[in-house]
Amino acid sequence: MEAKDLELIEQYGTEDAELKALWEQHVVYEKMLEKLEGKSFLSPTETQEMKELKKKKLAGKTKLLGLLDKYRVTEA
């Protein structure tokens, strides 16, 4: 995430529960992916889990960026 996006999340996260929830979920997915990526070998189940986590993270990030776009417009 860009620094400006992080500032917007920090600024509006207290007011916007959806924004805050999406950001927190993004961070959780990131930590889970880092844990899996740190392994030297992944089982087929772990490989599948990693693919699903990446898809969920991307879907959440897309929603998050959509919300941030609204806040960027109000600040412009």
N, C-alpha and C positions, 0 to 999 in steps of 0.2 A: 504494500500500500504506500502511496505517496504521503509525504509529510503533511500536505494540505488536507488530504482525506482523513488522516489521523487526527488532525486538529478539529475538523468538522465532527468527527465521531465523539471526540472528547467534549466538544461544545454542546452538541445537540443530544448526545446519548442519555443525558439525565432527563430530558423532556420526552424523548421518543423511545418508548419501550421496545418497539420492533427493531429500531436501529441498534439499540444496545444488545438485544437478544441475538441479532444476526452477527454482530461483531464478536460477542462472546462465543458463539458457535463456531465462527471462523477460526478463532484462536484455539479452541478445543480440537478441531479437525487438524489444524497445523501441528499441534503437539503430537497427536496420534500418528500423523504421517511421518513426522521426524523420528518417532520411536521405531516405526516399521522400517524406515529408510536406513536407520542405524544398524540394522541386522545384516550380517554377512550373507545369510541365506534366508529366503522366504519360502514357506510352504505354499502349496497351491491355494490353500484357504487364505493365507495372509496376503498373497498376491491379489486375490479377488477382493479382499477387504480393502486393500490399498486403492484399487481401481474405483471401488464404490465411494470411498472417502474423498478421493479426488473429484468425483462427479458431484457429490454433495457439497463439497467446499466451493466448487466453481458455481453451482447453482445459487448458493448462499451469497457468494461474492457478487454475482450478477444482480441479485435483489438489493444488496447493500449499496452497490454503486448507483442503482436506480434511485434509491432514497437520497444518497449524497448529491446526486444531480439536482434534486429539488432544492436542497439547501444551498448549493452553489449558485443557483439562479436567484435565490432570495438575497444572497450576499453581494451579487454583482450590481 
